[in-house]
Amino acid sequence: MLDAPGPLPRDMLRDLLGIRRDPLAYLRGAVQRWGDHVAFPLPTTPVLFVNTVAGARRVLVENAGAWSKRTVQYGALSLVTGSGLLTSDGSAWREARRVAQPAFHRSGLTAVAEQSVAAAERLRARWDAAGGGPGGAGGVVDVDAAALQATLEVVGRTLFGGDVTAEGVDDGERVVAAVLEALGVVVSRARTPVPGWLPTPSRRRLRRANRVMDEVVERVVARRRATGELGEDLLGLLLAAVDEGRLPPEAVRGELVTMVIAGHETVASCLTWTLHLLARHPEAQERLHAELDAVLADPAAPGAAGAATAALRPPTWEDLRALPWTRAVVDESLRLYPPAWVVTRRADADDVVDGVAVPAGTLVIVSPWLLQRRADAHPDPERFDPGRFTGEGPAVPRGAYLPFGAGARLCIGRDFALTEAVLVLAALLRDRAVHPAPGHEPELEALVTLRPRHGLLLRLVPRTAPPPPAERGRPAPPP
Ligand code: HEM
């Protein structure tokens, strides 16, 4: 028994539908009613919800060795990934992390930057083709669907770039489609648990998707080996580690599928909610436009002098450091809408968290969503204020901001994601602004990541030319 207050089993049964429909509201309500440590009486496993900075730190950083990822959340994901960085533990995890890490250093990130801008440019072209100008005729687009497509392209092409079959079929697209199919099954299964031995259509779909992933990865590996050069990207590093006996052969599939899963919906969620926040905070968006005007102005580009649209060039990797406000907007969006809204661990040994004795086997839930909205850590917590990350607003305390997790299991894709989000935003918004779509109010849904339940509609509006150089740095006039 956990020595913490919480609902009775019958309360939980009564609330089951509400928990499924809106787990964030349920967790928030639980904290309001029972405090920062809530025990949930699940029949098989004791569950403790921890809503303090110190408690999160104890589990994720200070005593992380006593905690594993053998949780329901990661068990479901491993049905798709097999063994992979996100779900594995112990020495298998440590070795795989060591092998994969260099792929996320600078040389890998410049490729991410290139693919991010290319994906944003294709998206702009699709929007323009749909309506004959920036934003299309009606100007209303579903930015959630667009962000998902763009981030899938980035992760697919970064990981499988150049690995296109002789028949011209893109294996990146194939594996991504199979991953999405498998994830769909796993998510719906988590919501309606059916005994594992029942041969349901969804189980058959999962098997089929897993087969496709196996085949594609096998082909990609064979093609890479046939070139005689393994290369320095993630695939090359994984294959070299298999050859040296550091990783088992199945790790290649596990890690590639893990990156597709961990690396697309998370960034799409970040982009979608960032655009939503910008649409509702014109002053923050104007400052972002002013920054883009100052950094991306291209005097050589046609249309610079007084044309209808700003003649700004696409951003590059080298521009990243010069876009601190755009970055602060992303950071603040990740505070208010952390895509990974819960992080879970299982106690492998007895521990004490914030004075609560936690026996081995207990499942602990930490929610970046709730921690990052604590008023004692983030003054006026519901207010969107990118100035918190530029030194202009209240400082963000260490430990109270963990959209990418914390400790040794910190997201390996953090810099990948931030590079991608900042450059996609800069590329998309350099000649257009986002405004709310009349009559549309997005509904938050907490699934694997935070998503808008029925998409997120925004109105795209062309911007006018950038102000003359002398006026740059001041906020741009409203579009
Ligand atoms: C805004 C985007 C992203 C967010 C919010 C995010 C969030 C997170 C969080 C919270 C964790 C830690 C989970 C835990 O401790 O249980 C994590 C781990 C991980 N993420 Fe991300 N992530 C993002 C983007 C990416 C990208 C782009 C990739 C890869 C291309 C990626 C790959 C991974 C992997 C492999 C892990 C497991 C790392 C390990 O345990 O060694 N993530 N992510």
Residues whose N, C-alpha, C, O or C-beta is under 5 A from the ligand:
A	BS01	HEM	L85 L86 R97 M259 A262 G263 T266 V267 C270 P339 A340 V343 T344 L402 P403 F404 G405 A408 R409 L410 C411 I412 G413 F416 A417
